[in-house]
Amino acid sequence: DVRAELNALNDEVLKMNDAIESFKSNEAFNSIQKDLIELEDLLDKLRIRQKTIKYELRKIKNLPKPEEIDRSEIELIYNQFK
């Protein structure tokens, strides 16, 4: 009888250890899943920021270029006012 009871208790201990390991795994999974969700949110925010920056850059590139005046034209105008 003692041997059977010992085996039953050992089996119970094994089941409890499995349950504890499963619980630890679930906690780890939940923690990792929470971190993953936070990272995905951060990525979404960064993508939106990237799109905004690209749009602003496109607007800057589309601005008219400043006019270039060569030296001879400047001399001509200067001489006129002189």
Phi and psi in degrees as a GROMACS rama.xvg file:
@    title "Ramachandran Plot"
@    xaxis  label "Phi"
@    yaxis  label "Psi"
@TYPE xy
-63.2627  -40.8597  VAL-2
-63.2156  -42.6285  ARG-3
-65.6392  -40.9055  ALA-4
-66.8164  -38.6758  GLU-5
-62.9625  -44.2977  LEU-6
-61.8954  -40.4559  ASN-7
-64.4857  -42.7966  ALA-8
-66.5261  -41.4605  LEU-9
-61.2792  -40.9512  ASN-10
-63.3679  -40.5469  ASP-11
-63.7019  -41.727  GLU-12
-62.292  -44.3447  VAL-13
-60.0261  -42.7976  LEU-14
-63.3568  -40.9852  LYS-15
-65.5725  -41.3344  MET-16
-62.3903  -41.4487  ASN-17
-62.2945  -41.1913  ASP-18
-64.8879  -40.9334  ALA-19
-63.9595  -44.5396  ILE-20
-62.23  -40.3493  GLU-21
-63.3526  -40.9723  SER-22
-63.999  -43.0804  PHE-23
-62.1415  -41.8462  LYS-24
-63.3664  -41.1362  SER-25
-64.177  -40.8493  ASN-26
-62.5263  -44.6952  GLU-27
-63.6069  -42.4462  ALA-28
-62.4491  -44.8687  PHE-29
-63.4768  -40.2351  ASN-30
-64.6145  -45.4975  SER-31
-66.1414  -39.7943  ILE-32
-63.835  -39.9578  GLN-33
-63.3566  -44.62  LYS-34
-61.7702  -40.5376  ASP-35
-63.4368  -41.8566  LEU-36
-63.7395  -42.4173  ILE-37
-62.6795  -41.2658  GLU-38
-65.6736  -39.3167  LEU-39
-65.0681  -39.2656  GLU-40
-62.7313  -43.1917  ASP-41
-62.9445  -42.2149  LEU-42
-60.7181  -41.755  LEU-43
-61.3122  -44.0571  ASP-44
-63.4065  -41.6901  LYS-45
-67.3399  -35.8673  LEU-46
-64.168  -42.3853  ARG-47
-62.7504  -43.8303  ILE-48
-62.7635  -41.1815  ARG-49
-61.711  -43.4495  GLN-50
-62.4618  -41.2381  LYS-51
-62.5187  -44.6162  THR-52
-64.9867  -41.3382  ILE-53
-63.1673  -39.3035  LYS-54
-64.0398  -44.9484  TYR-55
-62.5479  -40.3349  GLU-56
-63.5798  -41.4567  LEU-57
-62.3714  -40.1803  ARG-58
-62.8616  -41.5759  LYS-59
-65.08  -42.6371  ILE-60
-64.897  -28.9648  LYS-61
-84.4613  -4.99514  ASN-62
-64.1174  147.332  LEU-63
-64.6667  143.901  PRO-64
-73.8071  143.625  LYS-65
-65.7275  145.352  PRO-66
-70.5519  139.208  GLU-67
-102.343  128.112  GLU-68
-113.243  125.367  ILE-69
-79.9646  165.925  ASP-70
-60.4568  -38.3966  ARG-71
-65.1106  -37.3759  SER-72
-66.528  -40.518  GLU-73
-63.2184  -42.24  ILE-74
-61.9738  -43.659  GLU-75
-58.9017  -48.0333  LEU-76
-66.1119  -41.9703  ILE-77
-59.8412  -45.3086  TYR-78
-64.6512  -33.8752  ASN-79
-64.3024  -41.7973  GLN-80
-80.9439  -19.111  PHE-81
